Amino acid sequence: MNGLRGLAWLLVFQSIGEVLARGLSLPLPGPVLGLMLLLGALYLPAVREPVAECANFMLAHLSLLFIPVGVGVMTHLALLSQYGGRMLLVVVLSTWIGLAVTVLVLYGFNHKKNKT
């Protein structure tokens, strides 16, 4: 039952984020705004505990989320053979760029922290 409350909290915050994003014409997607609101709400035990239980359940069954992706790849094998090399290059480069930016940001925070 607590896991369902956690799922309800996730859906509530996503909905609030959607309403804010569309109502105020913000440049951020609604789910991103909802996650930012959820981050603040996780300080409250009434939100944190059910969301944690729901997250643990969803993480335990994470592999099920890859089934639709696998079906999509199988149905578009012709496109994959045509653009697969380019897609692989984009995925690898974007992963490396994301890792590099993360390292630089963490290095900057650590360097700034050590100065003070």
C-alpha positions as CSV (number, residue, x, y, z in Angstrom):
1,M,0.0,0.0,0.0
2,N,2.9,2.4,0.8
3,G,4.3,1.8,-2.7
4,L,1.1,2.9,-4.3
5,R,1.2,6.1,-2.2
6,G,4.7,6.6,-3.6
7,L,3.5,6.1,-7.1
8,A,0.7,8.6,-6.4
9,W,3.2,11.1,-5.1
10,L,5.3,10.7,-8.3
11,L,2.2,11.3,-10.5
12,V,1.1,14.3,-8.4
13,F,4.4,16.0,-8.8
14,Q,4.6,15.2,-12.5
15,S,1.1,16.6,-12.9
16,I,2.0,19.8,-11.0
17,G,5.1,20.2,-13.1
18,E,3.0,19.8,-16.3
19,V,0.5,22.4,-15.1
20,L,3.2,24.9,-14.2
21,A,5.1,24.3,-17.4
22,R,2.1,24.7,-19.7
23,G,0.3,27.4,-17.6
24,L,3.3,29.6,-17.2
25,S,4.8,28.8,-20.7
26,L,8.1,27.8,-19.1
27,P,11.0,26.5,-21.3
28,L,11.4,23.4,-19.1
29,P,9.4,20.2,-19.5
30,G,6.7,19.5,-17.0
31,P,8.3,16.2,-15.6
32,V,11.6,18.1,-15.0
33,L,9.7,20.8,-13.0
34,G,7.9,18.0,-11.2
35,L,11.2,16.3,-10.3
36,M,12.6,19.6,-8.9
37,L,9.5,20.0,-6.7
38,L,9.8,16.3,-5.7
39,L,13.4,16.9,-4.7
40,G,12.3,19.6,-2.2
41,A,9.4,17.4,-0.9
42,L,11.7,14.5,-0.2
43,Y,12.7,16.2,3.0
44,L,9.3,15.3,4.4
45,P,9.1,11.7,5.7
46,A,5.4,11.5,4.5
47,V,6.7,11.8,0.9
48,R,10.2,10.2,1.2
49,E,9.2,6.8,2.6
50,P,6.4,5.9,0.1
51,V,8.5,7.2,-2.8
52,A,11.5,5.2,-1.6
53,E,9.4,2.0,-1.5
54,C,8.0,2.7,-5.0
55,A,11.4,3.4,-6.3
56,N,12.8,0.2,-4.9
57,F,10.0,-1.8,-6.5
58,M,10.5,-0.1,-9.9
59,L,14.3,-0.6,-9.8
60,A,13.8,-4.3,-9.0
61,H,11.8,-4.6,-12.3
62,L,13.8,-2.2,-14.4
63,S,14.7,-4.8,-17.0
64,L,11.0,-5.0,-18.0
65,L,11.3,-1.4,-19.3
66,F,13.8,-2.5,-22.0
67,I,11.3,-4.9,-23.7
68,P,9.6,-2.1,-25.7
69,V,13.0,-0.8,-26.8
70,G,14.0,-4.3,-28.0
71,V,10.8,-4.7,-29.9
72,G,11.3,-1.3,-31.5
73,V,14.8,-2.2,-32.6
74,M,13.6,-5.5,-34.1
75,T,10.9,-3.8,-36.1
76,H,13.3,-1.2,-37.6
77,L,16.3,-3.4,-38.4
78,A,16.5,-1.8,-41.9
79,L,17.0,1.7,-40.4
80,L,19.4,0.3,-37.9
81,S,21.5,-1.3,-40.7
82,Q,21.4,2.0,-42.6
83,Y,22.1,4.4,-39.7
84,G,23.5,2.1,-37.1
85,G,27.1,3.3,-37.4
86,R,26.1,7.0,-37.1
87,M,23.8,6.2,-34.1
88,L,26.6,4.4,-32.3
89,L,28.9,7.3,-32.9
90,V,26.4,9.8,-31.5
91,V,25.7,7.6,-28.5
92,V,29.4,7.1,-27.7
93,L,30.3,10.8,-28.2
94,S,27.3,12.1,-26.2
95,T,28.2,9.6,-23.4
96,W,31.8,10.8,-23.3
97,I,30.7,14.5,-23.4
98,G,28.3,13.9,-20.5
99,L,31.0,12.1,-18.5
100,A,33.5,14.9,-19.2
101,V,31.1,17.6,-18.2
102,T,30.2,15.7,-15.0
103,V,33.9,15.3,-14.1
104,L,34.6,19.0,-14.8
105,V,31.7,20.1,-12.6
106,L,32.6,17.8,-9.8
107,Y,36.3,18.9,-10.0
108,G,35.2,22.6,-10.0
109,F,33.0,22.0,-6.9
110,N,35.8,20.1,-5.1
111,H,38.4,22.7,-6.1
112,K,36.2,25.5,-4.9
113,K,35.4,23.6,-1.6
114,N,39.2,23.1,-0.9
115,K,39.9,26.8,-1.4
116,T,37.5,27.9,1.4
